[in-house]
């Protein structure tokens, strides 16, 4: 193994999933303990914090489309979690938690989109006063932000939809065939 910074970062981040547990376990922890277990308070705090970024982006014409896109996801998360939480409260905990990894994946991408928008705000604020080299860096950040929010984030919508509709595939699979 070589130890160049990009290679080291990729290798170390791949190990995080093994070190911290599987994606499924992390999804169960997120949904079971950190969302349903505290009545959604921590998630609400996350969305409140993100709301400040979204509000600031609304005031910048070049970033309004990204703000609108990210804001729409908050309602989708709330609806999905309410549907799943209702199943859990009705005693169908296994079904409620069966696809928690899909929520983890979608919410994780949304958080990355929010952080990109925060970087976009900083880049947009500085780009006009920057020198030519700095303008390229800021323009690159803005392009990466737009790409992620427009292309990468929407790929998680089907996962969130399947999570919200409480897909039973995992629960209905006979464990003996595995």
Z-matrix of the N, CA and C atoms (Angstrom, degrees):
N
C 1 1.449
C 2 1.528 1 108.85
N 3 1.291 2 113.39 1 135.05
C 4 1.454 3 117.86 2 174.02
C 5 1.519 4 108.02 3 -88.04
N 6 1.297 5 115.98 4 163.75
C 7 1.451 6 119.10 5 -175.09
C 8 1.528 7 111.70 6 -122.76
N 9 1.344 8 115.57 7 44.79
C 10 1.449 9 119.57 8 174.31
C 11 1.522 10 108.42 9 -76.31
N 12 1.317 11 118.27 10 151.73
C 13 1.473 12 119.89 11 -174.21
C 14 1.526 13 115.20 12 -54.38
N 15 1.324 14 118.47 13 -44.51
C 16 1.462 15 120.00 14 -177.99
C 17 1.527 16 110.20 15 -67.60
N 18 1.321 17 116.34 16 -43.29
C 19 1.466 18 119.78 17 179.12
C 20 1.527 19 110.95 18 -63.30
N 21 1.321 20 116.70 19 -42.63
C 22 1.465 21 121.45 20 179.25
C 23 1.521 22 110.50 21 -62.26
N 24 1.333 23 116.91 22 -43.69
C 25 1.461 24 120.96 23 179.19
C 26 1.525 25 110.41 24 -61.75
N 27 1.328 26 117.39 25 -46.48
C 28 1.473 27 120.57 26 179.48
C 29 1.526 28 110.44 27 -61.72
N 30 1.313 29 117.11 28 -48.18
C 31 1.462 30 121.05 29 -178.99
C 32 1.528 31 110.98 30 -61.19
N 33 1.321 32 117.29 31 -46.84
C 34 1.459 33 120.41 32 -178.34
C 35 1.518 34 111.70 33 -64.97
N 36 1.326 35 117.39 34 -37.80
C 37 1.460 36 119.48 35 179.18
C 38 1.517 37 111.71 36 -70.76
N 39 1.314 38 118.91 37 -31.92
C 40 1.469 39 120.59 38 174.86
C 41 1.528 40 109.61 39 -66.34
N 42 1.316 41 117.43 40 -35.08
C 43 1.462 42 120.62 41 178.85
C 44 1.522 43 112.17 42 -70.26
N 45 1.328 44 117.46 43 -26.85
C 46 1.464 45 119.58 44 -179.25
C 47 1.525 46 111.55 45 -57.81
N 48 1.325 47 117.35 46 -40.41
C 49 1.466 48 120.00 47 -179.71
C 50 1.526 49 110.57 48 -63.38
N 51 1.315 50 117.57 49 -36.06
C 52 1.460 51 121.13 50 178.76
C 53 1.524 52 109.76 51 -74.88
N 54 1.327 53 116.54 52 -45.62
C 55 1.459 54 121.30 53 -177.20
C 56 1.520 55 111.97 54 -64.18
N 57 1.304 56 117.25 55 -44.46
C 58 1.459 57 121.22 56 -176.07
C 59 1.522 58 113.13 57 -84.85
N 60 1.282 59 118.62 58 -13.87
C 61 1.460 60 122.06 59 -178.39
C 62 1.511 61 109.92 60 118.99
N 63 1.281 62 116.85 61 173.16
C 64 1.455 63 120.16 62 -177.56
C 65 1.515 64 111.02 63 -73.05
N 66 1.311 65 115.05 64 162.64
C 67 1.459 66 120.69 65 176.39
C 68 1.518 67 110.33 66 -59.36
N 69 1.323 68 116.73 67 -37.40
C 70 1.462 69 120.45 68 178.75
C 71 1.518 70 112.31 69 -61.78
N 72 1.320 71 116.05 70 -43.58
C 73 1.462 72 119.71 71 179.33
C 74 1.520 73 110.17 72 -67.05
N 75 1.320 74 116.69 73 -39.84
C 76 1.459 75 119.65 74 178.11
C 77 1.525 76 110.58 75 -64.77
N 78 1.332 77 117.58 76 -38.12
C 79 1.460 78 121.25 77 176.36
C 80 1.514 79 111.62 78 -63.85
N 81 1.346 80 116.69 79 -42.99
C 82 1.466 81 120.91 80 177.26
C 83 1.524 82 110.78 81 -60.80
N 84 1.315 83 116.16 82 -42.30
C 85 1.464 84 120.59 83 179.42
C 86 1.526 85 111.15 84 -64.62
N 87 1.333 86 116.26 85 -44.46
C 88 1.462 87 120.36 86 179.63
C 89 1.521 88 110.76 87 -60.17
N 90 1.318 89 116.36 88 -52.82
C 91 1.455 90 119.74 89 -176.20
C 92 1.526 91 112.09 90 -73.45
N 93 1.323 92 116.02 91 -49.86
C 94 1.457 93 119.54 92 -174.01
C 95 1.510 94 114.73 93 -69.32
N 96 1.306 95 116.89 94 -49.70
C 97 1.472 96 120.11 95 -175.75
C 98 1.519 97 113.33 96 -93.01
N 99 1.333 98 116.17 97 -43.73
C 100 1.458 99 118.95 98 -169.36
C 101 1.520 100 113.91 99 -90.67
N 102 1.323 101 118.05 100 -15.51
C 103 1.470 102 119.22 101 177.31
C 104 1.523 103 109.70 102 -114.00
N 105 1.325 104 117.43 103 -63.36
C 106 1.463 105 119.47 104 -178.28
C 107 1.526 106 111.63 105 -70.76
N 108 1.316 107 116.30 106 -35.77
C 109 1.461 108 120.76 107 -176.94
C 110 1.510 109 114.58 108 -64.92
N 111 1.309 110 117.34 109 -28.67
C 112 1.474 111 118.94 110 178.92
C 113 1.523 112 112.23 111 -111.70
N 114 1.316 113 116.05 112 17.89
C 115 1.463 114 119.80 113 178.38
C 116 1.516 115 113.99 114 68.39
N 117 1.316 116 117.41 115 20.37
C 118 1.460 117 121.49 116 177.62
C 119 1.518 118 114.75 117 82.39
N 120 1.333 119 117.74 118 7.64
C 121 1.471 120 119.65 119 -177.56
C 122 1.527 121 112.77 120 -62.28
N 123 1.322 122 117.09 121 -46.27
C 124 1.468 123 119.64 122 -178.35
C 125 1.532 124 110.77 123 -64.40
N 126 1.332 125 116.52 124 -41.42
C 127 1.467 126 119.76 125 177.79
C 128 1.522 127 110.16 126 -64.24
N 129 1.315 128 116.62 127 -39.70
C 130 1.464 129 120.40 128 176.53
C 131 1.518 130 111.90 129 -60.55
N 132 1.326 131 116.44 130 -39.53
C 133 1.468 132 120.15 131 177.59
C 134 1.524 133 111.24 132 -65.68
N 135 1.330 134 116.02 133 -38.57
C 136 1.468 135 119.99 134 176.72
C 137 1.522 136 109.91 135 -61.43
N 138 1.338 137 116.42 136 -46.82
C 139 1.460 138 119.66 137 -179.22
C 140 1.525 139 111.58 138 -66.84
N 141 1.326 140 118.29 139 -35.36
C 142 1.473 141 120.71 140 176.08
C 143 1.524 142 110.72 141 -62.54
N 144 1.310 143 115.91 142 -42.42
C 145 1.468 144 119.84 143 178.93
C 146 1.526 145 110.43 144 -64.27
N 147 1.325 146 116.10 145 -43.08
C 148 1.458 147 120.25 146 178.89
C 149 1.527 148 111.08 147 -65.87
N 150 1.326 149 116.24 148 -32.18
C 151 1.468 150 121.10 149 -179.52
C 152 1.531 151 111.54 150 -57.02
N 153 1.315 152 116.79 151 -34.48
C 154 1.469 153 120.65 152 178.39
C 155 1.532 154 110.16 153 -62.86
N 156 1.327 155 116.61 154 -42.10
C 157 1.462 156 120.58 155 177.91
C 158 1.528 157 110.04 156 -66.28
N 159 1.332 158 115.98 157 -44.43
C 160 1.465 159 119.92 158 -179.37
C 161 1.524 160 111.06 159 -61.99
N 162 1.323 161 117.26 160 -42.54
C 163 1.464 162 120.87 161 178.63
C 164 1.531 163 111.23 162 -62.92
N 165 1.330 164 116.47 163 -42.33
C 166 1.469 165 120.18 164 178.25
C 167 1.530 166 110.43 165 -64.29
N 168 1.330 167 117.12 166 -39.42
C 169 1.467 168 120.87 167 -179.89
C 170 1.528 169 111.39 168 -68.93
N 171 1.324 170 117.14 169 -31.16
C 172 1.465 171 120.26 170 177.33
C 173 1.531 172 111.94 171 -60.27
N 174 1.321 173 115.91 172 -28.08
C 175 1.460 174 120.85 173 -178.40
C 176 1.533 175 112.45 174 -83.49
N 177 1.317 176 117.59 175 -4.34
C 178 1.466 177 122.44 176 -179.74
C 179 1.529 178 107.81 177 -112.60
N 180 1.321 179 118.14 178 107.90
C 181 1.469 180 119.93 179 -174.91
C 182 1.531 181 114.21 180 -52.47
N 183 1.325 182 117.63 181 -36.22
C 184 1.468 183 121.00 182 -178.28
C 185 1.533 184 112.65 183 -69.11
N 186 1.328 185 118.50 184 -13.20
C 187 1.468 186 121.44 185 -175.48
C 188 1.528 187 113.12 186 -117.87
N 189 1.319 188 116.65 187 2.57
C 190 1.467 189 118.90 188 -175.90
C 191 1.526 190 113.13 189 -64.10
N 192 1.298 191 118.58 190 -38.96
C 193 1.471 192 120.76 191 -178.83
C 194 1.526 193 110.86 192 -62.00
N 195 1.317 194 116.79 193 -40.83
C 196 1.463 195 120.38 194 179.48
C 197 1.525 196 110.76 195 -69.09
N 198 1.318 197 116.32 196 -37.90
C 199 1.465 198 119.88 197 177.51
C 200 1.526 199 110.95 198 -63.56
N 201 1.309 200 116.71 199 -44.14
C 202 1.471 201 121.30 200 178.96
C 203 1.525 202 110.40 201 -61.24
N 204 1.324 203 116.20 202 -43.55
C 205 1.466 204 120.27 203 -179.48
C 206 1.530 205 111.34 204 -62.41
N 207 1.314 206 116.89 205 -45.72
C 208 1.466 207 119.90 206 -179.93
C 209 1.523 208 112.03 207 -68.45
N 210 1.310 209 117.04 208 -38.19
C 211 1.466 210 121.37 209 -179.76
C 212 1.535 211 110.85 210 -62.66
N 213 1.313 212 117.23 211 -37.15
C 214 1.466 213 120.94 212 -179.65
C 215 1.525 214 111.52 213 -61.65
N 216 1.308 215 116.94 214 -33.39
C 217 1.461 216 120.54 215 -179.74
C 218 1.525 217 112.25 216 -65.60
N 219 1.320 218 118.42 217 -31.31
C 220 1.468 219 120.42 218 -177.41
C 221 1.523 220 110.17 219 -59.57
N 222 1.311 221 117.36 220 -45.50
C 223 1.458 222 120.79 221 177.78
C 224 1.512 223 112.03 222 -64.03
N 225 1.324 224 117.00 223 -37.24
C 226 1.460 225 120.72 224 178.51
C 227 1.530 226 111.17 225 -66.23
N 228 1.328 227 116.59 226 -40.59
C 229 1.462 228 119.81 227 176.30
C 230 1.526 229 110.20 228 -63.20
N 231 1.319 230 116.18 229 -45.44
C 232 1.469 231 119.71 230 -178.80
C 233 1.526 232 111.08 231 -60.06
N 234 1.320 233 117.60 232 -45.82
C 235 1.470 234 121.18 233 179.66
C 236 1.527 235 111.32 234 -62.98
N 237 1.318 236 116.59 235 -44.67
C 238 1.467 237 120.59 236 -178.92
C 239 1.522 238 110.80 237 -63.43
N 240 1.304 239 116.87 238 -44.99
C 241 1.465 240 120.68 239 -178.21
C 242 1.524 241 110.68 240 -67.80
N 243 1.330 242 117.68 241 -37.02
C 244 1.471 243 119.82 242 176.68
C 245 1.523 244 110.96 243 -62.96
N 246 1.323 245 117.50 244 -42.77
C 247 1.466 246 120.73 245 179.79
C 248 1.521 247 110.96 246 -63.33
N 249 1.308 248 116.42 247 -44.91
C 250 1.461 249 120.90 248 -179.22
C 251 1.526 250 110.34 249 -69.82
N 252 1.316 251 116.45 250 -40.43
C 253 1.465 252 120.22 251 178.14
C 254 1.523 253 112.17 252 -62.12
N 255 1.322 254 116.80 253 -36.66
C 256 1.469 255 120.62 254 177.92
C 257 1.522 256 110.32 255 -63.47
N 258 1.332 257 117.46 256 -39.62
C 259 1.467 258 120.83 257 177.07
C 260 1.523 259 110.29 258 -64.06
N 261 1.320 260 116.16 259 -42.91
C 262 1.463 261 119.64 260 179.39
C 263 1.525 262 110.68 261 -61.94
N 264 1.324 263 116.67 262 -43.38
C 265 1.467 264 121.06 263 179.89
C 266 1.526 265 111.50 264 -66.37
N 267 1.324 266 116.91 265 -26.75
C 268 1.467 267 121.75 266 178.96
C 269 1.530 268 111.58 267 -82.81
N 270 1.334 269 116.79 268 3.39
C 271 1.454 270 120.68 269 176.98
C 272 1.509 271 115.55 270 96.52
N 273 1.314 272 118.31 271 -3.08
C 274 1.467 273 120.99 272 179.53
C 275 1.538 274 109.91 273 -95.07
N 276 1.315 275 114.21 274 61.17
C 277 1.464 276 121.03 275 -175.25
C 278 1.526 277 111.28 276 -64.98
N 279 1.319 278 117.65 277 -41.41
C 280 1.469 279 119.92 278 -179.84
C 281 1.524 280 111.05 279 -59.19
N 282 1.320 281 117.00 280 -44.37
C 283 1.458 282 120.52 281 178.38
C 284 1.525 283 110.64 282 -65.77
N 285 1.315 284 116.67 283 -41.65
C 286 1.462 285 120.36 284 -179.32
C 287 1.525 286 111.88 285 -61.46
N 288 1.312 287 116.60 286 -36.96
C 289 1.467 288 120.41 287 -176.41
C 290 1.529 289 113.49 288 -93.41
N 291 1.324 290 117.55 289 -8.01
C 292 1.465 291 121.64 290 -172.34
C 293 1.519 292 113.63 291 -56.64
N 294 1.291 293 118.29 292 -35.61
C 295 1.467 294 121.59 293 -175.16
C 296 1.525 295 112.49 294 -118.19
N 297 1.318 296 115.76 295 29.88
C 298 1.463 297 120.78 296 -178.54
C 299 1.524 298 112.29 297 -59.07
N 300 1.339 299 116.98 298 -28.94
C 301 1.472 300 119.87 299 -179.87
C 302 1.527 301 111.22 300 -63.97
N 303 1.335 302 117.60 301 -27.25
C 304 1.467 303 119.70 302 177.47
C 305 1.519 304 110.18 303 -69.45
N 306 1.314 305 116.40 304 -38.58
C 307 1.470 306 119.82 305 176.06
C 308 1.521 307 109.93 306 -63.97
N 309 1.318 308 116.41 307 -44.32
C 310 1.467 309 120.88 308 178.74
C 311 1.524 310 110.80 309 -56.25
N 312 1.317 311 116.65 310 -46.06
C 313 1.463 312 121.72 311 -178.51
C 314 1.530 313 110.95 312 -64.31
N 315 1.328 314 116.66 313 -47.69
C 316 1.470 315 120.38 314 -178.15
C 317 1.525 316 111.23 315 -66.95
N 318 1.322 317 116.68 316 -45.42
C 319 1.465 318 119.96 317 -178.95
C 320 1.525 319 110.71 318 -66.21
N 321 1.321 320 116.65 319 -38.30
C 322 1.465 321 119.80 320 177.23
C 323 1.517 322 111.93 321 -60.71
N 324 1.321 323 116.85 322 -43.11
C 325 1.461 324 119.98 323 177.57
C 326 1.523 325 111.26 324 -66.04
N 327 1.324 326 116.63 325 -38.16
C 328 1.465 327 119.37 326 178.54
C 329 1.529 328 110.29 327 -62.52
N 330 1.324 329 116.90 328 -42.69
C 331 1.469 330 120.50 329 179.15
C 332 1.525 331 109.92 330 -61.67
N 333 1.321 332 117.11 331 -41.35
C 334 1.470 333 119.58 332 177.55
C 335 1.528 334 109.85 333 -62.47
N 336 1.334 335 117.10 334 -41.61
C 337 1.463 336 120.09 335 176.51
C 338 1.520 337 112.12 336 -60.05
N 339 1.320 338 115.93 337 -42.93
C 340 1.470 339 120.53 338 177.49
C 341 1.525 340 110.57 339 -60.90
N 342 1.339 341 117.26 340 -44.37
C 343 1.466 342 120.36 341 179.36
C 344 1.525 343 111.31 342 -66.09
N 345 1.344 344 117.31 343 -34.43
C 346 1.461 345 119.90 344 174.48
C 347 1.528 346 110.18 345 -64.28
N 348 1.324 347 116.81 346 -41.56
C 349 1.467 348 119.48 347 178.68
C 350 1.523 349 110.61 348 -62.97
N 351 1.317 350 117.17 349 -38.83
C 352 1.467 351 120.68 350 177.28
C 353 1.530 352 110.13 351 -61.65
N 354 1.340 353 116.82 352 -42.05
C 355 1.465 354 119.97 353 175.98
C 356 1.526 355 111.00 354 -66.61
N 357 1.335 356 115.79 355 -35.81
C 358 1.463 357 120.16 356 177.42
C 359 1.517 358 111.97 357 -61.98
N 360 1.321 359 116.22 358 -38.92
C 361 1.470 360 120.17 359 176.64
C 362 1.521 361 110.72 360 -61.02
N 363 1.314 362 116.42 361 -45.42
C 364 1.463 363 120.53 362 179.76
C 365 1.526 364 110.53 363 -64.39
N 366 1.319 365 117.39 364 -42.95
C 367 1.469 366 120.98 365 -179.55
C 368 1.525 367 110.93 366 -65.18
N 369 1.332 368 116.28 367 -44.40
C 370 1.462 369 119.98 368 -178.60
C 371 1.521 370 111.14 369 -63.82
N 372 1.327 371 116.84 370 -35.26
C 373 1.467 372 120.77 371 179.84
C 374 1.524 373 112.27 372 -69.12
N 375 1.321 374 117.54 373 -26.49
C 376 1.463 375 120.99 374 -174.16
C 377 1.530 376 114.65 375 -103.72
N 378 1.315 377 117.18 376 -14.71
C 379 1.460 378 119.75 377 -168.77
C 380 1.533 379 112.88 378 -64.36
N 381 1.311 380 117.71 379 -37.41
C 382 1.467 381 120.12 380 -176.68
C 383 1.529 382 112.33 381 -65.90
N 384 1.319 383 117.35 382 -36.40
C 385 1.465 384 120.92 383 -177.23
C 386 1.526 385 112.77 384 -91.70
N 387 1.305 386 117.89 385 1.48
C 388 1.466 387 121.53 386 -174.92
C 389 1.526 388 111.84 387 -82.86
N 390 1.329 389 114.82 388 156.96
C 391 1.460 390 118.96 389 173.10
C 392 1.527 391 108.57 390 -77.39
N 393 1.312 392 117.67 391 177.31
C 394 1.467 393 121.51 392 -173.34
C 395 1.536 394 112.33 393 -60.21
N 396 1.318 395 116.94 394 -43.41
C 397 1.471 396 120.14 395 -179.43
C 398 1.527 397 110.74 396 -66.18
N 399 1.322 398 117.06 397 -42.28
C 400 1.466 399 120.65 398 179.08
C 401 1.532 400 111.18 399 -66.22
N 402 1.342 401 116.30 400 -37.25
C 403 1.474 402 119.29 401 178.22
C 404 1.522 403 111.04 402 -60.08
N 405 1.340 404 116.55 403 -37.32
C 406 1.464 405 119.91 404 177.92
C 407 1.531 406 110.85 405 -63.90
N 408 1.315 407 115.99 406 -41.60
C 409 1.466 408 120.05 407 178.79
C 410 1.528 409 109.84 408 -63.50
N 411 1.321 410 117.20 409 -47.18
C 412 1.465 411 120.57 410 -179.38
C 413 1.524 412 111.62 411 -65.78
N 414 1.318 413 115.99 412 -40.02
C 415 1.468 414 119.33 413 177.35
C 416 1.530 415 110.29 414 -63.41
N 417 1.317 416 116.74 415 -37.36
C 418 1.458 417 120.91 416 176.89
C 419 1.518 418 112.07 417 -64.63
N 420 1.329 419 116.49 418 -41.42
C 421 1.469 420 119.99 419 176.75
C 422 1.519 421 110.87 420 -62.72
N 423 1.320 422 116.74 421 -42.48
C 424 1.467 423 120.37 422 179.66
C 425 1.528 424 110.97 423 -65.21
N 426 1.325 425 116.33 424 -39.42
C 427 1.472 426 119.59 425 178.73
C 428 1.526 427 110.77 426 -66.50
N 429 1.315 428 116.89 427 -42.26
C 430 1.468 429 120.49 428 178.85
C 431 1.527 430 110.72 429 -64.10
N 432 1.326 431 116.60 430 -40.67
C 433 1.464 432 121.08 431 177.51
C 434 1.522 433 110.46 432 -60.59
N 435 1.323 434 116.26 433 -48.69
C 436 1.469 435 120.04 434 -178.85
C 437 1.529 436 111.28 435 -62.81
N 438 1.318 437 116.33 436 -42.00
C 439 1.466 438 120.31 437 178.59
C 440 1.533 439 110.29 438 -60.41
N 441 1.314 440 116.95 439 -49.78
C 442 1.459 441 119.80 440 -175.69
C 443 1.527 442 110.91 441 -61.77
N 444 1.313 443 116.78 442 -46.18
C 445 1.465 444 120.10 443 -176.50
C 446 1.530 445 111.35 444 -70.94
N 447 1.325 446 117.25 445 -36.01
C 448 1.475 447 119.91 446 -177.85
C 449 1.527 448 113.65 447 -84.38
N 450 1.326 449 118.01 448 -30.24
C 451 1.461 450 120.77 449 -172.58
C 452 1.528 451 113.04 450 -111.78
N 453 1.307 452 118.02 451 -51.29
C 454 1.468 453 121.09 452 -175.05
C 455 1.528 454 112.65 453 -75.24
N 456 1.310 455 117.48 454 -48.40
C 457 1.468 456 120.37 455 -176.44
C 458 1.526 457 112.83 456 -59.41
N 459 1.320 458 120.38 457 -44.66
C 460 1.470 459 119.67 458 -179.41
C 461 1.527 460 114.32 459 -61.52
N 462 1.325 461 118.36 460 -19.76
C 463 1.467 462 119.38 461 178.39
C 464 1.525 463 111.63 462 -66.25
N 465 1.314 464 117.73 463 -14.92
C 466 1.466 465 121.69 464 -179.21
C 467 1.530 466 112.44 465 -92.13
N 468 1.313 467 118.24 466 -7.03
C 469 1.471 468 121.10 467 179.84
C 470 1.529 469 112.63 468 -59.65
N 471 1.340 470 119.97 469 -43.61
C 472 1.474 471 118.37 470 178.29
C 473 1.528 472 112.94 471 -62.36
N 474 1.321 473 117.13 472 -33.27
C 475 1.465 474 119.91 473 177.83
C 476 1.523 475 110.81 474 -66.81
N 477 1.319 476 116.14 475 -43.81
C 478 1.463 477 119.38 476 179.01
C 479 1.521 478 110.40 477 -65.73
N 480 1.324 479 117.31 478 -37.15
C 481 1.470 480 120.80 479 177.20
C 482 1.528 481 110.96 480 -63.26
N 483 1.330 482 117.23 481 -44.89
C 484 1.470 483 120.83 482 179.34
C 485 1.524 484 110.52 483 -64.41
N 486 1.317 485 116.56 484 -38.98
C 487 1.462 486 121.20 485 176.57
C 488 1.529 487 109.89 486 -61.33
N 489 1.316 488 117.05 487 -46.14
C 490 1.470 489 121.93 488 -176.53
C 491 1.523 490 112.51 489 -67.12
N 492 1.309 491 117.27 490 -34.20
C 493 1.465 492 119.10 491 -178.76
C 494 1.523 493 112.02 492 -86.53
N 495 1.332 494 115.99 493 5.76
C 496 1.463 495 122.44 494 174.90
C 497 1.525 496 111.82 495 56.30
N 498 1.325 497 114.92 496 54.71
C 499 1.449 498 120.85 497 178.72
C 500 1.532 499 109.69 498 -53.88
N 501 1.330 500 117.24 499 129.77
C 502 1.465 501 123.61 500 -173.88
C 503 1.522 502 113.34 501 -94.35
N 504 1.309 503 119.26 502 1.45
C 505 1.473 504 121.71 503 -173.02
C 506 1.520 505 112.40 504 -50.36
N 507 1.298 506 117.77 505 -46.50
C 508 1.458 507 121.47 506 -178.44
C 509 1.524 508 111.01 507 -66.05
N 510 1.318 509 117.09 508 -43.59
C 511 1.468 510 121.30 509 -178.56
C 512 1.516 511 112.30 510 -67.57
N 513 1.323 512 117.46 511 -32.53
C 514 1.459 513 121.31 512 -175.31
C 515 1.530 514 113.59 513 -88.70
N 516 1.306 515 117.25 514 -1.09
C 517 1.461 516 120.91 515 -179.97
C 518 1.529 517 109.15 516 -82.18
N 519 1.327 518 115.14 517 131.48
C 520 1.463 519 121.26 518 178.49
C 521 1.523 520 108.45 519 -70.55
N 522 1.294 521 117.10 520 120.09
C 523 1.465 522 121.78 521 -178.54
C 524 1.510 523 113.36 522 -61.60
N 525 1.335 524 118.74 523 -22.26
C 526 1.454 525 121.46 524 -179.00
C 527 1.530 526 113.06 525 -71.42
N 528 1.322 527 117.56 526 -20.07
C 529 1.466 528 118.86 527 -179.36
C 530 1.518 529 111.66 528 -82.97
N 531 1.307 530 116.52 529 -12.72
C 532 1.463 531 119.69 530 -178.71
C 533 1.464 532 110.98 531 -84.29
